[in-house]
Amino acid sequence: MSTVKDDPALTPGEQRILAVLGQGFQRMEQRQQALENKLEAQSKQLVELTARVSQEAAASKQRDRQLSADIQHLREEGATRDLHWHSTLQREMNAFRIEVSGKFSHHNTRLEMLELSIGRTNLGLQQLDQRLHQLQKEHLRLGDLIEQASASHTVLEEPSLTS
């Protein structure tokens, strides 16, 4: 541009305009260079950010897969624990039922034995009551016989008293 600026055919105003335009053009080139540098830096940042986002997305997917696997493992453990707990509870309940059933059976056997014993005792008491009733009748009969014998003995003795 300096060759155009030194051209003798140009007036001093045109030369000044060309000088100002040249300075503006230089500033524009500097500004363009600065913007290109800034664009290049931002492009590098964008590439780095894209790479980091890709890495983070891959890591996030990996964490999601791991979390999903952990959740599935915990569900399986929970299901296994529930089955184990349920079977343990079933075994304990069955053992308790057997124990209670045995105790009830033993208790029922003892009650049956007591009922039989009470039945025998009642039978024995009835027999004793009948025997007591018979003895009371016998006692009354003997008392009547003694009175009769005593009365007949006094009648027999009275005539001998008079003689």
Chimera marker file (.cmm) of the C-alpha trace (Angstrom):
<marker_set name="trace">
<marker id="1" x="0.000" y="0.000" z="0.000" r="1" g="1" b="0" radius="0.5"/>
<marker id="2" x="2.867" y="2.329" z="0.538" r="1" g="1" b="0" radius="0.5"/>
<marker id="3" x="3.466" y="2.348" z="-3.210" r="1" g="1" b="0" radius="0.5"/>
<marker id="4" x="-0.044" y="3.620" z="-3.824" r="1" g="1" b="0" radius="0.5"/>
<marker id="5" x="0.327" y="6.206" z="-1.074" r="1" g="1" b="0" radius="0.5"/>
<marker id="6" x="3.503" y="7.607" z="-2.665" r="1" g="1" b="0" radius="0.5"/>
<marker id="7" x="1.838" y="7.884" z="-6.061" r="1" g="1" b="0" radius="0.5"/>
<marker id="8" x="2.418" y="11.581" z="-7.323" r="1" g="1" b="0" radius="0.5"/>
<marker id="9" x="-0.908" y="11.542" z="-9.138" r="1" g="1" b="0" radius="0.5"/>
<marker id="10" x="-2.830" y="11.449" z="-5.880" r="1" g="1" b="0" radius="0.5"/>
<marker id="11" x="-3.738" y="14.577" z="-4.059" r="1" g="1" b="0" radius="0.5"/>
<marker id="12" x="-2.602" y="15.013" z="-0.448" r="1" g="1" b="0" radius="0.5"/>
<marker id="13" x="-6.225" y="14.435" z="0.729" r="1" g="1" b="0" radius="0.5"/>
<marker id="14" x="-6.432" y="11.219" z="-1.259" r="1" g="1" b="0" radius="0.5"/>
<marker id="15" x="-3.081" y="10.191" z="0.124" r="1" g="1" b="0" radius="0.5"/>
<marker id="16" x="-4.320" y="10.882" z="3.653" r="1" g="1" b="0" radius="0.5"/>
<marker id="17" x="-7.518" y="8.950" z="2.981" r="1" g="1" b="0" radius="0.5"/>
<marker id="18" x="-5.431" y="6.107" z="1.630" r="1" g="1" b="0" radius="0.5"/>
<marker id="19" x="-3.185" y="6.302" z="4.714" r="1" g="1" b="0" radius="0.5"/>
<marker id="20" x="-6.190" y="6.215" z="7.038" r="1" g="1" b="0" radius="0.5"/>
<marker id="21" x="-7.687" y="3.368" z="5.022" r="1" g="1" b="0" radius="0.5"/>
<marker id="22" x="-4.352" y="1.567" z="5.176" r="1" g="1" b="0" radius="0.5"/>
<marker id="23" x="-4.223" y="1.986" z="8.938" r="1" g="1" b="0" radius="0.5"/>
<marker id="24" x="-7.821" y="0.812" z="9.199" r="1" g="1" b="0" radius="0.5"/>
<marker id="25" x="-6.984" y="-2.117" z="6.965" r="1" g="1" b="0" radius="0.5"/>
<marker id="26" x="-3.964" y="-2.975" z="9.157" r="1" g="1" b="0" radius="0.5"/>
<marker id="27" x="-6.121" y="-2.752" z="12.282" r="1" g="1" b="0" radius="0.5"/>
<marker id="28" x="-8.732" y="-4.885" z="10.564" r="1" g="1" b="0" radius="0.5"/>
<marker id="29" x="-6.071" y="-7.464" z="9.653" r="1" g="1" b="0" radius="0.5"/>
<marker id="30" x="-4.762" y="-7.379" z="13.236" r="1" g="1" b="0" radius="0.5"/>
<marker id="31" x="-8.303" y="-7.687" z="14.527" r="1" g="1" b="0" radius="0.5"/>
<marker id="32" x="-8.972" y="-10.528" z="12.070" r="1" g="1" b="0" radius="0.5"/>
<marker id="33" x="-5.755" y="-12.237" z="13.227" r="1" g="1" b="0" radius="0.5"/>
<marker id="34" x="-6.785" y="-11.783" z="16.887" r="1" g="1" b="0" radius="0.5"/>
<marker id="35" x="-10.264" y="-13.163" z="16.124" r="1" g="1" b="0" radius="0.5"/>
<marker id="36" x="-8.752" y="-16.084" z="14.208" r="1" g="1" b="0" radius="0.5"/>
<marker id="37" x="-6.431" y="-16.751" z="17.176" r="1" g="1" b="0" radius="0.5"/>
<marker id="38" x="-9.392" y="-16.491" z="19.543" r="1" g="1" b="0" radius="0.5"/>
<marker id="39" x="-11.475" y="-18.740" z="17.259" r="1" g="1" b="0" radius="0.5"/>
<marker id="40" x="-8.633" y="-21.257" z="17.133" r="1" g="1" b="0" radius="0.5"/>
<marker id="41" x="-8.332" y="-21.185" z="20.971" r="1" g="1" b="0" radius="0.5"/>
<marker id="42" x="-12.079" y="-21.566" z="21.343" r="1" g="1" b="0" radius="0.5"/>
<marker id="43" x="-12.085" y="-24.374" z="18.771" r="1" g="1" b="0" radius="0.5"/>
<marker id="44" x="-9.395" y="-26.132" z="20.829" r="1" g="1" b="0" radius="0.5"/>
<marker id="45" x="-11.503" y="-25.553" z="23.991" r="1" g="1" b="0" radius="0.5"/>
<marker id="46" x="-14.566" y="-26.888" z="22.187" r="1" g="1" b="0" radius="0.5"/>
<marker id="47" x="-12.637" y="-29.979" z="21.080" r="1" g="1" b="0" radius="0.5"/>
<marker id="48" x="-11.360" y="-30.462" z="24.650" r="1" g="1" b="0" radius="0.5"/>
<marker id="49" x="-14.828" y="-29.914" z="26.112" r="1" g="1" b="0" radius="0.5"/>
<marker id="50" x="-16.332" y="-32.290" z="23.560" r="1" g="1" b="0" radius="0.5"/>
<marker id="51" x="-13.724" y="-34.886" z="24.494" r="1" g="1" b="0" radius="0.5"/>
<marker id="52" x="-14.425" y="-34.323" z="28.225" r="1" g="1" b="0" radius="0.5"/>
<marker id="53" x="-18.180" y="-34.503" z="27.643" r="1" g="1" b="0" radius="0.5"/>
<marker id="54" x="-17.689" y="-37.731" z="25.675" r="1" g="1" b="0" radius="0.5"/>
<marker id="55" x="-15.488" y="-39.128" z="28.449" r="1" g="1" b="0" radius="0.5"/>
<marker id="56" x="-17.989" y="-38.037" z="31.100" r="1" g="1" b="0" radius="0.5"/>
<marker id="57" x="-20.860" y="-39.539" z="29.078" r="1" g="1" b="0" radius="0.5"/>
<marker id="58" x="-18.932" y="-42.816" z="28.768" r="1" g="1" b="0" radius="0.5"/>
<marker id="59" x="-18.102" y="-42.714" z="32.496" r="1" g="1" b="0" radius="0.5"/>
<marker id="60" x="-21.745" y="-41.882" z="33.274" r="1" g="1" b="0" radius="0.5"/>
<marker id="61" x="-22.921" y="-44.817" z="31.177" r="1" g="1" b="0" radius="0.5"/>
<marker id="62" x="-20.421" y="-47.028" z="32.984" r="1" g="1" b="0" radius="0.5"/>
<marker id="63" x="-21.639" y="-45.743" z="36.377" r="1" g="1" b="0" radius="0.5"/>
<marker id="64" x="-25.243" y="-46.284" z="35.249" r="1" g="1" b="0" radius="0.5"/>
<marker id="65" x="-24.431" y="-49.844" z="34.187" r="1" g="1" b="0" radius="0.5"/>
<marker id="66" x="-22.596" y="-50.448" z="37.466" r="1" g="1" b="0" radius="0.5"/>
<marker id="67" x="-25.465" y="-48.933" z="39.454" r="1" g="1" b="0" radius="0.5"/>
<marker id="68" x="-27.959" y="-51.046" z="37.515" r="1" g="1" b="0" radius="0.5"/>
<marker id="69" x="-25.846" y="-54.152" z="38.155" r="1" g="1" b="0" radius="0.5"/>
<marker id="70" x="-25.577" y="-53.244" z="41.854" r="1" g="1" b="0" radius="0.5"/>
<marker id="71" x="-29.337" y="-52.715" z="42.074" r="1" g="1" b="0" radius="0.5"/>
<marker id="72" x="-29.966" y="-56.052" z="40.366" r="1" g="1" b="0" radius="0.5"/>
<marker id="73" x="-27.476" y="-57.730" z="42.710" r="1" g="1" b="0" radius="0.5"/>
<marker id="74" x="-29.215" y="-56.177" z="45.728" r="1" g="1" b="0" radius="0.5"/>
<marker id="75" x="-32.611" y="-57.296" z="44.415" r="1" g="1" b="0" radius="0.5"/>
<marker id="76" x="-31.298" y="-60.829" z="43.981" r="1" g="1" b="0" radius="0.5"/>
<marker id="77" x="-29.745" y="-60.743" z="47.449" r="1" g="1" b="0" radius="0.5"/>
<marker id="78" x="-33.019" y="-59.422" z="48.854" r="1" g="1" b="0" radius="0.5"/>
<marker id="79" x="-34.990" y="-62.150" z="47.085" r="1" g="1" b="0" radius="0.5"/>
<marker id="80" x="-32.551" y="-64.793" z="48.336" r="1" g="1" b="0" radius="0.5"/>
<marker id="81" x="-32.714" y="-63.346" z="51.849" r="1" g="1" b="0" radius="0.5"/>
<marker id="82" x="-36.530" y="-63.282" z="51.661" r="1" g="1" b="0" radius="0.5"/>
<marker id="83" x="-36.588" y="-66.929" z="50.551" r="1" g="1" b="0" radius="0.5"/>
<marker id="84" x="-34.146" y="-67.873" z="53.299" r="1" g="1" b="0" radius="0.5"/>
<marker id="85" x="-36.140" y="-65.915" z="55.888" r="1" g="1" b="0" radius="0.5"/>
<marker id="86" x="-39.402" y="-67.433" z="54.663" r="1" g="1" b="0" radius="0.5"/>
<marker id="87" x="-38.034" y="-70.992" z="54.761" r="1" g="1" b="0" radius="0.5"/>
<marker id="88" x="-36.500" y="-70.380" z="58.197" r="1" g="1" b="0" radius="0.5"/>
<marker id="89" x="-39.807" y="-68.992" z="59.414" r="1" g="1" b="0" radius="0.5"/>
<marker id="90" x="-41.627" y="-72.011" z="57.941" r="1" g="1" b="0" radius="0.5"/>
<marker id="91" x="-39.210" y="-74.420" z="59.660" r="1" g="1" b="0" radius="0.5"/>
<marker id="92" x="-39.524" y="-72.619" z="62.980" r="1" g="1" b="0" radius="0.5"/>
<marker id="93" x="-43.315" y="-72.448" z="62.712" r="1" g="1" b="0" radius="0.5"/>
<marker id="94" x="-43.472" y="-76.169" z="61.859" r="1" g="1" b="0" radius="0.5"/>
<marker id="95" x="-41.185" y="-76.986" z="64.784" r="1" g="1" b="0" radius="0.5"/>
<marker id="96" x="-43.353" y="-74.816" z="67.040" r="1" g="1" b="0" radius="0.5"/>
<marker id="97" x="-46.519" y="-76.501" z="65.717" r="1" g="1" b="0" radius="0.5"/>
<marker id="98" x="-45.016" y="-79.933" z="66.360" r="1" g="1" b="0" radius="0.5"/>
<marker id="99" x="-43.948" y="-78.892" z="69.861" r="1" g="1" b="0" radius="0.5"/>
<marker id="100" x="-47.340" y="-77.377" z="70.675" r="1" g="1" b="0" radius="0.5"/>
<marker id="101" x="-49.131" y="-80.351" z="69.131" r="1" g="1" b="0" radius="0.5"/>
<marker id="102" x="-47.009" y="-82.696" z="71.242" r="1" g="1" b="0" radius="0.5"/>
<marker id="103" x="-47.758" y="-80.692" z="74.367" r="1" g="1" b="0" radius="0.5"/>
<marker id="104" x="-51.463" y="-80.662" z="73.560" r="1" g="1" b="0" radius="0.5"/>
<marker id="105" x="-51.350" y="-84.390" z="72.855" r="1" g="1" b="0" radius="0.5"/>
<marker id="106" x="-49.545" y="-84.967" z="76.153" r="1" g="1" b="0" radius="0.5"/>
<marker id="107" x="-52.016" y="-82.667" z="77.896" r="1" g="1" b="0" radius="0.5"/>
<marker id="108" x="-54.942" y="-84.481" z="76.245" r="1" g="1" b="0" radius="0.5"/>
<marker id="109" x="-53.466" y="-87.827" z="77.308" r="1" g="1" b="0" radius="0.5"/>
<marker id="110" x="-53.152" y="-86.564" z="80.862" r="1" g="1" b="0" radius="0.5"/>
<marker id="111" x="-56.704" y="-85.227" z="80.737" r="1" g="1" b="0" radius="0.5"/>
<marker id="112" x="-57.944" y="-88.575" z="79.418" r="1" g="1" b="0" radius="0.5"/>
<marker id="113" x="-56.053" y="-90.338" z="82.208" r="1" g="1" b="0" radius="0.5"/>
<marker id="114" x="-57.580" y="-87.960" z="84.750" r="1" g="1" b="0" radius="0.5"/>
<marker id="115" x="-61.041" y="-88.506" z="83.255" r="1" g="1" b="0" radius="0.5"/>
<marker id="116" x="-60.540" y="-92.293" z="83.489" r="1" g="1" b="0" radius="0.5"/>
<marker id="117" x="-59.267" y="-91.940" z="87.033" r="1" g="1" b="0" radius="0.5"/>
<marker id="118" x="-62.210" y="-89.713" z="87.963" r="1" g="1" b="0" radius="0.5"/>
<marker id="119" x="-64.550" y="-92.211" z="86.310" r="1" g="1" b="0" radius="0.5"/>
<marker id="120" x="-63.023" y="-95.066" z="88.327" r="1" g="1" b="0" radius="0.5"/>
<marker id="121" x="-63.144" y="-92.955" z="91.469" r="1" g="1" b="0" radius="0.5"/>
<marker id="122" x="-66.795" y="-92.113" z="90.806" r="1" g="1" b="0" radius="0.5"/>
<marker id="123" x="-67.528" y="-95.792" z="90.224" r="1" g="1" b="0" radius="0.5"/>
<marker id="124" x="-65.691" y="-96.634" z="93.449" r="1" g="1" b="0" radius="0.5"/>
<marker id="125" x="-67.591" y="-93.890" z="95.285" r="1" g="1" b="0" radius="0.5"/>
<marker id="126" x="-70.889" y="-95.175" z="93.889" r="1" g="1" b="0" radius="0.5"/>
<marker id="127" x="-69.971" y="-98.677" z="95.004" r="1" g="1" b="0" radius="0.5"/>
<marker id="128" x="-68.963" y="-97.351" z="98.425" r="1" g="1" b="0" radius="0.5"/>
<marker id="129" x="-72.179" y="-95.344" z="98.600" r="1" g="1" b="0" radius="0.5"/>
<marker id="130" x="-74.193" y="-98.487" z="97.750" r="1" g="1" b="0" radius="0.5"/>
<marker id="131" x="-72.218" y="-100.490" z="100.329" r="1" g="1" b="0" radius="0.5"/>
<marker id="132" x="-72.760" y="-97.714" z="102.895" r="1" g="1" b="0" radius="0.5"/>
<marker id="133" x="-76.453" y="-97.699" z="102.084" r="1" g="1" b="0" radius="0.5"/>
<marker id="134" x="-76.518" y="-101.487" z="102.486" r="1" g="1" b="0" radius="0.5"/>
<marker id="135" x="-74.613" y="-101.222" z="105.770" r="1" g="1" b="0" radius="0.5"/>
<marker id="136" x="-77.019" y="-98.549" z="106.999" r="1" g="1" b="0" radius="0.5"/>
<marker id="137" x="-79.950" y="-100.807" z="106.113" r="1" g="1" b="0" radius="0.5"/>
<marker id="138" x="-78.177" y="-103.685" z="107.821" r="1" g="1" b="0" radius="0.5"/>
<marker id="139" x="-77.468" y="-101.455" z="110.812" r="1" g="1" b="0" radius="0.5"/>
<marker id="140" x="-81.146" y="-100.438" z="110.984" r="1" g="1" b="0" radius="0.5"/>
<marker id="141" x="-82.246" y="-104.060" z="110.625" r="1" g="1" b="0" radius="0.5"/>
<marker id="142" x="-79.789" y="-105.150" z="113.307" r="1" g="1" b="0" radius="0.5"/>
<marker id="143" x="-80.976" y="-102.281" z="115.490" r="1" g="1" b="0" radius="0.5"/>
<marker id="144" x="-84.558" y="-103.447" z="114.968" r="1" g="1" b="0" radius="0.5"/>
<marker id="145" x="-83.541" y="-107.044" z="115.751" r="1" g="1" b="0" radius="0.5"/>
<marker id="146" x="-81.718" y="-105.926" z="118.874" r="1" g="1" b="0" radius="0.5"/>
<marker id="147" x="-84.791" y="-103.993" z="119.976" r="1" g="1" b="0" radius="0.5"/>
<marker id="148" x="-87.005" y="-106.967" z="119.242" r="1" g="1" b="0" radius="0.5"/>
<marker id="149" x="-84.629" y="-109.284" z="121.027" r="1" g="1" b="0" radius="0.5"/>
<marker id="150" x="-84.383" y="-106.898" z="123.894" r="1" g="1" b="0" radius="0.5"/>
<marker id="151" x="-88.168" y="-106.545" z="124.035" r="1" g="1" b="0" radius="0.5"/>
<marker id="152" x="-88.687" y="-110.281" z="123.899" r="1" g="1" b="0" radius="0.5"/>
<marker id="153" x="-86.006" y="-110.764" z="126.545" r="1" g="1" b="0" radius="0.5"/>
<marker id="154" x="-87.717" y="-108.331" z="128.877" r="1" g="1" b="0" radius="0.5"/>
<marker id="155" x="-91.079" y="-110.086" z="128.353" r="1" g="1" b="0" radius="0.5"/>
<marker id="156" x="-89.490" y="-113.408" z="129.205" r="1" g="1" b="0" radius="0.5"/>
<marker id="157" x="-87.784" y="-112.057" z="132.253" r="1" g="1" b="0" radius="0.5"/>
<marker id="158" x="-90.837" y="-110.375" z="133.687" r="1" g="1" b="0" radius="0.5"/>
<marker id="159" x="-92.616" y="-113.625" z="134.571" r="1" g="1" b="0" radius="0.5"/>
<marker id="160" x="-89.542" y="-114.895" z="136.226" r="1" g="1" b="0" radius="0.5"/>
<marker id="161" x="-89.417" y="-111.818" z="138.339" r="1" g="1" b="0" radius="0.5"/>
<marker id="162" x="-92.852" y="-112.469" z="139.635" r="1" g="1" b="0" radius="0.5"/>
<marker id="163" x="-92.158" y="-115.998" z="140.661" r="1" g="1" b="0" radius="0.5"/>
<link id1="1" id2="2" r="1" g="1" b="0" radius="0.2"/>
<link id1="2" id2="3" r="1" g="1" b="0" radius="0.2"/>
<link id1="3" id2="4" r="1" g="1" b="0" radius="0.2"/>
<link id1="4" id2="5" r="1" g="1" b="0" radius="0.2"/>
<link id1="5" id2="6" r="1" g="1" b="0" radius="0.2"/>
<link id1="6" id2="7" r="1" g="1" b="0" radius="0.2"/>
<link id1="7" id2="8" r="1" g="1" b="0" radius="0.2"/>
<link id1="8" id2="9" r="1" g="1" b="0" radius="0.2"/>
<link id1="9" id2="10" r="1" g="1" b="0" radius="0.2"/>
<link id1="10" id2="11" r="1" g="1" b="0" radius="0.2"/>
<link id1="11" id2="12" r="1" g="1" b="0" radius="0.2"/>
<link id1="12" id2="13" r="1" g="1" b="0" radius="0.2"/>
<link id1="13" id2="14" r="1" g="1" b="0" radius="0.2"/>
<link id1="14" id2="15" r="1" g="1" b="0" radius="0.2"/>
<link id1="15" id2="16" r="1" g="1" b="0" radius="0.2"/>
<link id1="16" id2="17" r="1" g="1" b="0" radius="0.2"/>
<link id1="17" id2="18" r="1" g="1" b="0" radius="0.2"/>
<link id1="18" id2="19" r="1" g="1" b="0" radius="0.2"/>
<link id1="19" id2="20" r="1" g="1" b="0" radius="0.2"/>
<link id1="20" id2="21" r="1" g="1" b="0" radius="0.2"/>
<link id1="21" id2="22" r="1" g="1" b="0" radius="0.2"/>
<link id1="22" id2="23" r="1" g="1" b="0" radius="0.2"/>
<link id1="23" id2="24" r="1" g="1" b="0" radius="0.2"/>
<link id1="24" id2="25" r="1" g="1" b="0" radius="0.2"/>
<link id1="25" id2="26" r="1" g="1" b="0" radius="0.2"/>
<link id1="26" id2="27" r="1" g="1" b="0" radius="0.2"/>
<link id1="27" id2="28" r="1" g="1" b="0" radius="0.2"/>
<link id1="28" id2="29" r="1" g="1" b="0" radius="0.2"/>
<link id1="29" id2="30" r="1" g="1" b="0" radius="0.2"/>
<link id1="30" id2="31" r="1" g="1" b="0" radius="0.2"/>
<link id1="31" id2="32" r="1" g="1" b="0" radius="0.2"/>
<link id1="32" id2="33" r="1" g="1" b="0" radius="0.2"/>
<link id1="33" id2="34" r="1" g="1" b="0" radius="0.2"/>
<link id1="34" id2="35" r="1" g="1" b="0" radius="0.2"/>
<link id1="35" id2="36" r="1" g="1" b="0" radius="0.2"/>
<link id1="36" id2="37" r="1" g="1" b="0" radius="0.2"/>
<link id1="37" id2="38" r="1" g="1" b="0" radius="0.2"/>
<link id1="38" id2="39" r="1" g="1" b="0" radius="0.2"/>
<link id1="39" id2="40" r="1" g="1" b="0" radius="0.2"/>
<link id1="40" id2="41" r="1" g="1" b="0" radius="0.2"/>
<link id1="41" id2="42" r="1" g="1" b="0" radius="0.2"/>
<link id1="42" id2="43" r="1" g="1" b="0" radius="0.2"/>
<link id1="43" id2="44" r="1" g="1" b="0" radius="0.2"/>
<link id1="44" id2="45" r="1" g="1" b="0" radius="0.2"/>
<link id1="45" id2="46" r="1" g="1" b="0" radius="0.2"/>
<link id1="46" id2="47" r="1" g="1" b="0" radius="0.2"/>
<link id1="47" id2="48" r="1" g="1" b="0" radius="0.2"/>
<link id1="48" id2="49" r="1" g="1" b="0" radius="0.2"/>
<link id1="49" id2="50" r="1" g="1" b="0" radius="0.2"/>
<link id1="50" id2="51" r="1" g="1" b="0" radius="0.2"/>
<link id1="51" id2="52" r="1" g="1" b="0" radius="0.2"/>
<link id1="52" id2="53" r="1" g="1" b="0" radius="0.2"/>
<link id1="53" id2="54" r="1" g="1" b="0" radius="0.2"/>
<link id1="54" id2="55" r="1" g="1" b="0" radius="0.2"/>
<link id1="55" id2="56" r="1" g="1" b="0" radius="0.2"/>
<link id1="56" id2="57" r="1" g="1" b="0" radius="0.2"/>
<link id1="57" id2="58" r="1" g="1" b="0" radius="0.2"/>
<link id1="58" id2="59" r="1" g="1" b="0" radius="0.2"/>
<link id1="59" id2="60" r="1" g="1" b="0" radius="0.2"/>
<link id1="60" id2="61" r="1" g="1" b="0" radius="0.2"/>
<link id1="61" id2="62" r="1" g="1" b="0" radius="0.2"/>
<link id1="62" id2="63" r="1" g="1" b="0" radius="0.2"/>
<link id1="63" id2="64" r="1" g="1" b="0" radius="0.2"/>
<link id1="64" id2="65" r="1" g="1" b="0" radius="0.2"/>
<link id1="65" id2="66" r="1" g="1" b="0" radius="0.2"/>
<link id1="66" id2="67" r="1" g="1" b="0" radius="0.2"/>
<link id1="67" id2="68" r="1" g="1" b="0" radius="0.2"/>
<link id1="68" id2="69" r="1" g="1" b="0" radius="0.2"/>
<link id1="69" id2="70" r="1" g="1" b="0" radius="0.2"/>
<link id1="70" id2="71" r="1" g="1" b="0" radius="0.2"/>
<link id1="71" id2="72" r="1" g="1" b="0" radius="0.2"/>
<link id1="72" id2="73" r="1" g="1" b="0" radius="0.2"/>
<link id1="73" id2="74" r="1" g="1" b="0" radius="0.2"/>
<link id1="74" id2="75" r="1" g="1" b="0" radius="0.2"/>
<link id1="75" id2="76" r="1" g="1" b="0" radius="0.2"/>
<link id1="76" id2="77" r="1" g="1" b="0" radius="0.2"/>
<link id1="77" id2="78" r="1" g="1" b="0" radius="0.2"/>
<link id1="78" id2="79" r="1" g="1" b="0" radius="0.2"/>
<link id1="79" id2="80" r="1" g="1" b="0" radius="0.2"/>
<link id1="80" id2="81" r="1" g="1" b="0" radius="0.2"/>
<link id1="81" id2="82" r="1" g="1" b="0" radius="0.2"/>
<link id1="82" id2="83" r="1" g="1" b="0" radius="0.2"/>
<link id1="83" id2="84" r="1" g="1" b="0" radius="0.2"/>
<link id1="84" id2="85" r="1" g="1" b="0" radius="0.2"/>
<link id1="85" id2="86" r="1" g="1" b="0" radius="0.2"/>
<link id1="86" id2="87" r="1" g="1" b="0" radius="0.2"/>
<link id1="87" id2="88" r="1" g="1" b="0" radius="0.2"/>
<link id1="88" id2="89" r="1" g="1" b="0" radius="0.2"/>
<link id1="89" id2="90" r="1" g="1" b="0" radius="0.2"/>
<link id1="90" id2="91" r="1" g="1" b="0" radius="0.2"/>
<link id1="91" id2="92" r="1" g="1" b="0" radius="0.2"/>
<link id1="92" id2="93" r="1" g="1" b="0" radius="0.2"/>
<link id1="93" id2="94" r="1" g="1" b="0" radius="0.2"/>
<link id1="94" id2="95" r="1" g="1" b="0" radius="0.2"/>
<link id1="95" id2="96" r="1" g="1" b="0" radius="0.2"/>
<link id1="96" id2="97" r="1" g="1" b="0" radius="0.2"/>
<link id1="97" id2="98" r="1" g="1" b="0" radius="0.2"/>
<link id1="98" id2="99" r="1" g="1" b="0" radius="0.2"/>
<link id1="99" id2="100" r="1" g="1" b="0" radius="0.2"/>
<link id1="100" id2="101" r="1" g="1" b="0" radius="0.2"/>
<link id1="101" id2="102" r="1" g="1" b="0" radius="0.2"/>
<link id1="102" id2="103" r="1" g="1" b="0" radius="0.2"/>
<link id1="103" id2="104" r="1" g="1" b="0" radius="0.2"/>
<link id1="104" id2="105" r="1" g="1" b="0" radius="0.2"/>
<link id1="105" id2="106" r="1" g="1" b="0" radius="0.2"/>
<link id1="106" id2="107" r="1" g="1" b="0" radius="0.2"/>
<link id1="107" id2="108" r="1" g="1" b="0" radius="0.2"/>
<link id1="108" id2="109" r="1" g="1" b="0" radius="0.2"/>
<link id1="109" id2="110" r="1" g="1" b="0" radius="0.2"/>
<link id1="110" id2="111" r="1" g="1" b="0" radius="0.2"/>
<link id1="111" id2="112" r="1" g="1" b="0" radius="0.2"/>
<link id1="112" id2="113" r="1" g="1" b="0" radius="0.2"/>
<link id1="113" id2="114" r="1" g="1" b="0" radius="0.2"/>
<link id1="114" id2="115" r="1" g="1" b="0" radius="0.2"/>
<link id1="115" id2="116" r="1" g="1" b="0" radius="0.2"/>
<link id1="116" id2="117" r="1" g="1" b="0" radius="0.2"/>
<link id1="117" id2="118" r="1" g="1" b="0" radius="0.2"/>
<link id1="118" id2="119" r="1" g="1" b="0" radius="0.2"/>
<link id1="119" id2="120" r="1" g="1" b="0" radius="0.2"/>
<link id1="120" id2="121" r="1" g="1" b="0" radius="0.2"/>
<link id1="121" id2="122" r="1" g="1" b="0" radius="0.2"/>
<link id1="122" id2="123" r="1" g="1" b="0" radius="0.2"/>
<link id1="123" id2="124" r="1" g="1" b="0" radius="0.2"/>
<link id1="124" id2="125" r="1" g="1" b="0" radius="0.2"/>
<link id1="125" id2="126" r="1" g="1" b="0" radius="0.2"/>
<link id1="126" id2="127" r="1" g="1" b="0" radius="0.2"/>
<link id1="127" id2="128" r="1" g="1" b="0" radius="0.2"/>
<link id1="128" id2="129" r="1" g="1" b="0" radius="0.2"/>
<link id1="129" id2="130" r="1" g="1" b="0" radius="0.2"/>
<link id1="130" id2="131" r="1" g="1" b="0" radius="0.2"/>
<link id1="131" id2="132" r="1" g="1" b="0" radius="0.2"/>
<link id1="132" id2="133" r="1" g="1" b="0" radius="0.2"/>
<link id1="133" id2="134" r="1" g="1" b="0" radius="0.2"/>
<link id1="134" id2="135" r="1" g="1" b="0" radius="0.2"/>
<link id1="135" id2="136" r="1" g="1" b="0" radius="0.2"/>
<link id1="136" id2="137" r="1" g="1" b="0" radius="0.2"/>
<link id1="137" id2="138" r="1" g="1" b="0" radius="0.2"/>
<link id1="138" id2="139" r="1" g="1" b="0" radius="0.2"/>
<link id1="139" id2="140" r="1" g="1" b="0" radius="0.2"/>
<link id1="140" id2="141" r="1" g="1" b="0" radius="0.2"/>
<link id1="141" id2="142" r="1" g="1" b="0" radius="0.2"/>
<link id1="142" id2="143" r="1" g="1" b="0" radius="0.2"/>
<link id1="143" id2="144" r="1" g="1" b="0" radius="0.2"/>
<link id1="144" id2="145" r="1" g="1" b="0" radius="0.2"/>
<link id1="145" id2="146" r="1" g="1" b="0" radius="0.2"/>
<link id1="146" id2="147" r="1" g="1" b="0" radius="0.2"/>
<link id1="147" id2="148" r="1" g="1" b="0" radius="0.2"/>
<link id1="148" id2="149" r="1" g="1" b="0" radius="0.2"/>
<link id1="149" id2="150" r="1" g="1" b="0" radius="0.2"/>
<link id1="150" id2="151" r="1" g="1" b="0" radius="0.2"/>
<link id1="151" id2="152" r="1" g="1" b="0" radius="0.2"/>
<link id1="152" id2="153" r="1" g="1" b="0" radius="0.2"/>
<link id1="153" id2="154" r="1" g="1" b="0" radius="0.2"/>
<link id1="154" id2="155" r="1" g="1" b="0" radius="0.2"/>
<link id1="155" id2="156" r="1" g="1" b="0" radius="0.2"/>
<link id1="156" id2="157" r="1" g="1" b="0" radius="0.2"/>
<link id1="157" id2="158" r="1" g="1" b="0" radius="0.2"/>
<link id1="158" id2="159" r="1" g="1" b="0" radius="0.2"/>
<link id1="159" id2="160" r="1" g="1" b="0" radius="0.2"/>
<link id1="160" id2="161" r="1" g="1" b="0" radius="0.2"/>
<link id1="161" id2="162" r="1" g="1" b="0" radius="0.2"/>
<link id1="162" id2="163" r="1" g="1" b="0" radius="0.2"/>
</marker_set>
